[in-house]
């Protein structure tokens, strides 16, 4: 299973949910959950500094700016945006904004609890 999160550094709700993602990574990573956060438009050194300072250990990739083809398939209109994909790559959960409770319910539905 993969949790795919779209975010950017100067988005307060985006930064607010990162500690929860780290908890999910610590709890469910050994059970098969992969978390990948895709940054929109920030300088790599700024993102690296933020991750290091906060101690986040899940992968963050640089997605480029607004016109990057990375974002088009996901129809992103606001941030943060989170998708949960099952082992077949199918979307089983989508959240605009922070919804850790809903995400945990979706993970439970996939057998992670």
N, CA, C and O atoms as a DFTB+ gen file, in Angstrom:
452 C
 N C O
     1  1       0.831      -1.170       0.000
     2  2       0.000       0.000       0.000
     3  2       0.879       1.239       0.000
     4  3       1.973       1.248       0.565
     5  1       0.380       2.279      -0.644
     6  2       1.147       3.515      -0.742
     7  2       0.274       4.704      -0.381
     8  3      -0.832       4.860      -0.898
     9  1       0.781       5.531       0.505
    10  2       0.161       6.806       0.810
    11  2       0.939       7.848       0.012
    12  3       2.152       7.985       0.168
    13  1       0.243       8.565      -0.824
    14  2       0.838       9.567      -1.696
    15  2       0.274      10.925      -1.290
    16  3      -0.931      11.162      -1.385
    17  1       1.159      11.814      -0.837
    18  2       0.728      13.117      -0.334
    19  2       1.353      14.227      -1.173
    20  3       2.553      14.214      -1.447
    21  1       0.527      15.180      -1.575
    22  2       0.988      16.340      -2.330
    23  2       0.962      17.543      -1.392
    24  3      -0.044      17.795      -0.729
    25  1       2.054      18.276      -1.339
    26  2       2.211      19.319      -0.348
    27  2       3.192      20.376      -0.834
    28  3       3.834      20.208      -1.870
    29  1       3.303      21.464      -0.082
    30  2       4.405      22.400      -0.267
    31  2       4.745      23.009       1.088
    32  3       3.919      23.040       2.001
    33  1       5.957      23.484       1.196
    34  2       6.537      23.868       2.474
    35  2       5.781      24.989       3.186
    36  3       5.680      24.967       4.412
    37  1       5.254      25.954       2.462
    38  2       4.620      27.101       3.112
    39  2       3.102      26.941       3.223
    40  3       2.364      27.926       3.254
    41  1       2.657      25.715       3.280
    42  2       1.251      25.363       3.477
    43  2       1.118      24.871       4.923
    44  3       1.521      23.748       5.223
    45  1       0.559      25.690       5.825
    46  2       0.463      25.272       7.232
    47  2      -0.242      23.925       7.448
    48  3       0.252      23.121       8.238
    49  1      -1.380      23.639       6.782
    50  2      -1.985      22.317       6.994
    51  2      -1.081      21.174       6.509
    52  3      -1.084      20.084       7.081
    53  1      -0.319      21.436       5.461
    54  2       0.599      20.412       4.954
    55  2       1.627      20.049       6.023
    56  3       1.861      18.873       6.302
    57  1       2.227      21.058       6.609
    58  2       3.240      20.818       7.647
    59  2       2.613      20.195       8.893
    60  3       3.255      19.404       9.584
    61  1       1.361      20.551       9.177
    62  2       0.692      20.036      10.369
    63  2       0.467      18.521      10.301
    64  3       0.512      17.844      11.329
    65  1       0.228      17.990       9.108
    66  2      -0.057      16.560       9.027
    67  2       1.206      15.703       8.926
    68  3       1.126      14.485       9.081
    69  1       2.363      16.306       8.672
    70  2       3.592      15.517       8.552
    71  2       3.918      14.698       9.807
    72  3       4.324      13.544       9.668
    73  1       3.760      15.235      11.022
    74  2       4.015      14.383      12.198
    75  2       3.100      13.153      12.236
    76  3       3.513      12.082      12.681
    77  1       1.864      13.312      11.769
    78  2       0.948      12.169      11.730
    79  2       1.422      11.138      10.699
    80  3       1.334       9.932      10.928
    81  1       1.920      11.628       9.573
    82  2       2.446      10.699       8.564
    83  2       3.639       9.933       9.117
    84  3       3.791       8.741       8.852
    85  1       4.483      10.613       9.883
    86  2       5.630       9.918      10.464
    87  2       5.162       8.834      11.433
    88  3       5.733       7.744      11.470
    89  1       4.126       9.133      12.214
    90  2       3.563       8.113      13.116
    91  2       3.042       6.925      12.319
    92  3       3.272       5.775      12.693
    93  1       2.338       7.200      11.214
    94  2       1.822       6.115      10.371
    95  2       2.968       5.302       9.776
    96  3       2.897       4.075       9.708
    97  1       4.024       5.994       9.347
    98  2       5.188       5.291       8.792
    99  2       5.810       4.376       9.844
   100  3       6.133       3.222       9.563
   101  1       5.973       4.901      11.051
   102  2       6.564       4.095      12.127
   103  2       5.692       2.896      12.477
   104  3       6.195       1.801      12.727
   105  1       4.386       3.117      12.493
   106  2       3.445       2.072      12.898
   107  2       3.196       1.043      11.799
   108  3       3.194      -0.160      12.061
   109  1       2.987       1.510      10.575
   110  2       2.554       0.619       9.505
   111  2       3.608       0.332       8.438
   112  3       3.413      -0.550       7.601
   113  1       4.712       1.057       8.457
   114  2       5.778       0.790       7.491
   115  2       6.227      -0.666       7.525
   116  3       6.364      -1.291       6.473
   117  1       6.460      -1.219       8.718
   118  2       6.858      -2.626       8.789
   119  2       5.770      -3.596       8.299
   120  3       6.057      -4.758       8.012
   121  1       4.529      -3.115       8.206
   122  2       3.420      -3.955       7.745
   123  2       3.105      -3.734       6.267
   124  3       2.131      -4.281       5.751
   125  1       3.929      -2.933       5.584
   126  2       3.756      -2.793       4.143
   127  2       3.294      -1.447       3.631
   128  3       3.053      -1.307       2.432
   129  1       3.158      -0.440       4.499
   130  2       2.743       0.880       4.042
   131  2       3.969       1.697       3.634
   132  3       4.925       1.829       4.398
   133  1       3.925       2.234       2.431
   134  2       4.963       3.157       1.967
   135  2       4.346       4.549       1.884
   136  3       3.245       4.718       1.360
   137  1       5.054       5.531       2.401
   138  2       4.590       6.912       2.340
   139  2       5.548       7.694       1.466
   140  3       6.764       7.627       1.645
   141  1       4.991       8.439       0.515
   142  2       5.781       9.305      -0.345
   143  2       5.085      10.658      -0.405
   144  3       3.911      10.746      -0.766
   145  1       5.808      11.701      -0.053
   146  2       5.278      13.056      -0.146
   147  2       5.898      13.722      -1.375
   148  3       7.107      13.636      -1.591
   149  1       5.073      14.377      -2.168
   150  2       5.531      15.034      -3.403
   151  2       5.431      16.541      -3.195
   152  3       4.340      17.091      -3.046
   153  1       6.581      17.195      -3.187
   154  2       6.635      18.637      -2.963
   155  2       6.360      19.407      -4.244
   156  3       6.800      19.022      -5.327
   157  1       5.624      20.501      -4.099
   158  2       5.342      21.377      -5.230
   159  2       6.129      22.673      -5.116
   160  3       5.779      23.559      -4.336
   161  1       7.188      22.773      -5.894
   162  2       7.834      24.040      -6.144
   163  2       8.808      24.598      -5.137
   164  3       9.325      25.694      -5.356
   165  1       9.089      23.915      -4.049
   166  2      10.036      24.449      -3.076
   167  2      11.466      24.133      -3.479
   168  3      11.723      23.203      -4.244
   169  1      12.390      24.922      -2.950
   170  2      13.814      24.673      -3.185
   171  2      14.219      23.403      -2.441
   172  3      13.872      23.239      -1.272
   173  1      14.943      22.509      -3.097
   174  2      15.332      21.252      -2.443
   175  2      16.053      21.450      -1.115
   176  3      15.835      20.683      -0.178
   177  1      16.895      22.450      -1.020
   178  2      17.627      22.668       0.234
   179  2      16.691      23.117       1.365
   180  3      16.931      22.796       2.529
   181  1      15.628      23.856       1.029
   182  2      14.652      24.247       2.047
   183  2      13.875      23.042       2.556
   184  3      13.633      22.909       3.755
   185  1      13.490      22.175       1.642
   186  2      12.761      20.957       2.022
   187  2      13.648      20.053       2.864
   188  3      13.211      19.519       3.884
   189  1      14.899      19.881       2.436
   190  2      15.830      19.032       3.185
   191  2      16.040      19.563       4.600
   192  3      16.090      18.787       5.554
   193  1      16.164      20.878       4.739
   194  2      16.330      21.472       6.062
   195  2      15.118      21.254       6.941
   196  3      15.259      20.943       8.124
   197  1      13.932      21.413       6.385
   198  2      12.696      21.189       7.129
   199  2      12.604      19.738       7.604
   200  3      12.312      19.478       8.772
   201  1      12.853      18.802       6.696
   202  2      12.753      17.387       7.055
   203  2      13.759      17.013       8.131
   204  3      13.435      16.294       9.077
   205  1      14.977      17.505       7.979
   206  2      16.015      17.188       8.959
   207  2      15.692      17.791      10.323
   208  3      15.809      17.118      11.347
   209  1      15.288      19.057      10.335
   210  2      14.979      19.740      11.593
   211  2      13.845      19.049      12.339
   212  3      13.885      18.934      13.564
   213  1      12.832      18.588      11.604
   214  2      11.664      17.961      12.219
   215  2      11.834      16.461      12.451
   216  3      11.054      15.859      13.189
   217  1      12.840      15.855      11.831
   218  2      13.093      14.427      12.027
   219  2      12.186      13.508      11.229
   220  3      11.982      12.357      11.614
   221  1      11.632      14.003      10.113
   222  2      10.780      13.155       9.283
   223  2      11.655      12.244       8.429
   224  3      12.639      12.688       7.838
   225  1      11.284      10.958       8.368
   226  2      12.125       9.967       7.702
   227  2      11.469       9.297       6.499
   228  3      12.088       8.436       5.874
   229  1      10.244       9.661       6.159
   230  2       9.628       9.068       4.977
   231  2      10.112       9.830       3.744
   232  3      10.521      10.985       3.856
   233  1      10.071       9.197       2.569
   234  2      10.598       9.832       1.360
   235  2       9.786      11.045       0.920
   236  3       8.556      11.049       0.967
   237  1      10.504      12.058       0.497
   238  2       9.909      13.248      -0.110
   239  2      10.598      13.442      -1.453
   240  3      11.826      13.464      -1.537
   241  1       9.800      13.581      -2.491
   242  2      10.354      13.812      -3.822
   243  2       9.957      15.213      -4.285
   244  3       8.929      15.757      -3.883
   245  1      10.797      15.771      -5.133
   246  2      10.551      17.112      -5.649
   247  2       9.734      16.985      -6.928
   248  3      10.199      16.418      -7.917
   249  1       8.521      17.512      -6.902
   250  2       7.615      17.361      -8.031
   251  2       7.704      18.461      -9.064
   252  3       7.137      18.340     -10.150
   253  1       8.415      19.541      -8.739
   254  2       8.483      20.667      -9.667
   255  2       7.381      21.668      -9.372
   256  3       6.702      21.579      -8.349
   257  1       7.212      22.614     -10.268
   258  2       6.220      23.670     -10.085
   259  2       4.836      23.277     -10.549
   260  3       4.574      22.119     -10.873
   261  1       3.952      24.265     -10.574
   262  2       2.544      24.035     -10.916
   263  2       2.325      23.411     -12.283
   264  3       1.352      22.683     -12.479
   265  1       3.207      23.682     -13.224
   266  2       3.019      23.165     -14.583
   267  2       3.679      21.804     -14.778
   268  3       3.665      21.262     -15.883
   269  1       4.246      21.258     -13.734
   270  2       4.906      19.958     -13.830
   271  2       3.900      18.863     -14.194
   272  3       2.787      18.850     -13.670
   273  1       4.280      17.955     -15.080
   274  2       3.373      16.854     -15.433
   275  2       3.116      15.886     -14.282
   276  3       2.231      15.036     -14.377
   277  1       3.865      16.004     -13.216
   278  2       3.672      15.134     -12.052
   279  2       2.284      15.358     -11.446
   280  3       1.664      14.409     -10.966
   281  1       1.793      16.588     -11.461
   282  2       0.560      16.921     -10.770
   283  2      -0.702      16.739     -11.609
   284  3      -1.780      16.529     -11.053
   285  1      -0.591      16.813     -12.908
   286  2      -1.762      16.795     -13.789
   287  2      -2.673      15.573     -13.591
   288  3      -3.889      15.746     -13.502
   289  1      -2.142      14.361     -13.519
   290  2      -3.050      13.204     -13.406
   291  2      -3.873      13.183     -12.115
   292  3      -4.893      12.497     -12.039
   293  1      -3.437      13.924     -11.114
   294  2      -4.106      13.870      -9.822
   295  2      -5.121      14.996      -9.616
   296  3      -5.757      15.080      -8.565
   297  1      -5.265      15.848     -10.612
   298  2      -6.286      16.908     -10.573
   299  2      -6.228      17.704      -9.264
   300  3      -7.237      17.865      -8.577
   301  1      -5.062      18.184      -8.942
   302  2      -4.854      18.901      -7.692
   303  2      -5.359      20.334      -7.824
   304  3      -4.937      21.075      -8.712
   305  1      -6.259      20.708      -6.937
   306  2      -6.773      22.072      -6.932
   307  2      -6.426      22.791      -5.632
   308  3      -6.470      24.020      -5.574
   309  1      -6.086      22.046      -4.602
   310  2      -5.691      22.636      -3.321
   311  2      -4.766      21.662      -2.599
   312  3      -4.665      20.491      -2.963
   313  1      -4.104      22.164      -1.582
   314  2      -3.149      21.361      -0.815
   315  2      -3.529      21.417       0.658
   316  3      -4.128      22.397       1.100
   317  1      -3.194      20.395       1.420
   318  2      -2.616      19.133       1.010
   319  2      -3.660      18.217       0.376
   320  3      -4.863      18.364       0.594
   321  1      -3.171      17.291      -0.397
   322  2      -4.010      16.287      -1.041
   323  2      -3.349      14.933      -0.819
   324  3      -2.160      14.763      -1.087
   325  1      -4.118      13.979      -0.332
   326  2      -3.580      12.665       0.005
   327  2      -4.383      11.576      -0.680
   328  3      -5.614      11.602      -0.692
   329  1      -3.667      10.622      -1.248
   330  2      -4.261       9.425      -1.837
   331  2      -3.698       8.208      -1.116
   332  3      -2.529       8.192      -0.730
   333  1      -4.525       7.202      -0.939
   334  2      -4.073       5.911      -0.458
   335  2      -4.346       4.907      -1.561
   336  3      -5.479       4.769      -2.024
   337  1      -3.309       4.210      -1.977
   338  2      -3.416       3.218      -3.041
   339  2      -3.265       1.832      -2.447
   340  3      -2.409       1.597      -1.594
   341  1      -4.109       0.911      -2.909
   342  2      -3.969      -0.471      -2.440
   343  2      -2.804      -1.141      -3.165
   344  3      -2.106      -0.491      -3.944
   345  1      -2.590      -2.410      -2.920
   346  2      -1.448      -3.103      -3.510
   347  2      -1.569      -3.271      -5.023
   348  3      -0.587      -3.599      -5.689
   349  1      -2.764      -3.047      -5.571
   350  2      -2.964      -3.106      -7.020
   351  2      -2.826      -1.726      -7.668
   352  3      -2.985      -1.587      -8.881
   353  1      -2.527      -0.702      -6.850
   354  2      -2.382       0.649      -7.367
   355  2      -3.696       1.390      -7.529
   356  3      -3.733       2.457      -8.141
   357  1      -4.766       0.841      -6.992
   358  2      -6.077       1.483      -7.090
   359  2      -6.276       2.458      -5.932
   360  3      -5.882       2.176      -4.801
   361  1      -6.882       3.594      -6.219
   362  2      -7.170       4.585      -5.183
   363  2      -8.296       4.057      -4.302
   364  3      -9.388       3.752      -4.781
   365  1      -8.010       3.952      -2.994
   366  2      -9.016       3.488      -2.052
   367  2      -9.402       4.578      -1.058
   368  3     -10.325       4.405      -0.263
   369  1      -8.691       5.699      -1.108
   370  2      -8.971       6.808      -0.206
   371  2      -8.375       8.071      -0.818
   372  3      -7.288       8.045      -1.397
   373  1      -9.105       9.176      -0.680
   374  2      -8.639      10.479      -1.148
   375  2      -9.091      11.524      -0.155
   376  3     -10.238      11.517       0.291
   377  1      -8.182      12.425       0.190
   378  2      -8.518      13.477       1.135
   379  2      -7.920      14.796       0.680
   380  3      -6.736      14.876       0.352
   381  1      -8.749      15.828       0.665
   382  2      -8.270      17.186       0.474
   383  2      -8.262      17.813       1.856
   384  3      -9.299      17.876       2.518
   385  1      -7.109      18.272       2.292
   386  2      -6.980      18.774       3.655
   387  2      -6.576      17.645       4.590
   388  3      -6.209      16.556       4.149
   389  1      -6.649      17.913       5.854
   390  2      -6.212      16.942       6.866
   391  2      -7.396      16.088       7.307
   392  3      -8.436      16.612       7.708
   393  1      -7.229      14.772       7.229
   394  2      -8.257      13.833       7.697
   395  2      -7.562      12.560       8.174
   396  3      -7.716      11.498       7.572
   397  1      -6.805      12.674       9.246
   398  2      -6.050      11.528       9.751
   399  2      -6.991      10.418      10.213
   400  3      -6.695       9.238      10.024
   401  1      -8.121      10.783      10.817
   402  2      -9.077       9.765      11.269
   403  2      -9.617       8.964      10.083
   404  3      -9.695       7.737      10.146
   405  1      -9.987       9.651       9.012
   406  2     -10.467       8.962       7.813
   407  2      -9.391       8.104       7.182
   408  3      -9.669       7.011       6.689
   409  1      -8.171       8.593       7.196
   410  2      -7.047       7.829       6.658
   411  2      -6.816       6.566       7.475
   412  3      -6.594       5.493       6.914
   413  1      -6.868       6.687       8.783
   414  2      -6.693       5.508       9.633
   415  2      -7.811       4.485       9.399
   416  3      -7.566       3.279       9.401
   417  1      -9.029       4.971       9.198
   418  2     -10.138       4.062       8.890
   419  2      -9.887       3.326       7.580
   420  3     -10.142       2.126       7.477
   421  1      -9.390       4.044       6.585
   422  2      -9.085       3.413       5.290
   423  2      -7.975       2.383       5.447
   424  3      -8.036       1.313       4.841
   425  1      -6.966       2.691       6.250
   426  2      -5.891       1.733       6.493
   427  2      -6.422       0.498       7.218
   428  3      -6.026      -0.626       6.910
   429  1      -7.309       0.708       8.168
   430  2      -7.923      -0.426       8.863
   431  2      -8.710      -1.295       7.895
   432  3      -8.700      -2.521       7.997
   433  1      -9.396      -0.647       6.953
   434  2     -10.159      -1.376       5.938
   435  2      -9.281      -2.229       5.038
   436  3      -9.743      -3.195       4.431
   437  1      -8.001      -1.854       4.961
   438  2      -7.051      -2.636       4.162
   439  2      -6.306      -3.660       5.009
   440  3      -5.390      -4.329       4.532
   441  1      -6.710      -3.770       6.265
   442  2      -6.091      -4.774       7.148
   443  2      -4.930      -4.270       7.958
   444  3      -4.258      -5.061       8.620
   445  1      -4.664      -2.968       7.930
   446  2      -3.595      -2.405       8.762
   447  2      -4.229      -1.793      10.009
   448  3      -4.922      -0.778       9.937
   449  1      -3.984      -2.416      11.128
   450  2      -4.498      -1.882      12.389
   451  2      -3.619      -2.296      13.534
   452  3      -3.891      -1.941      14.681
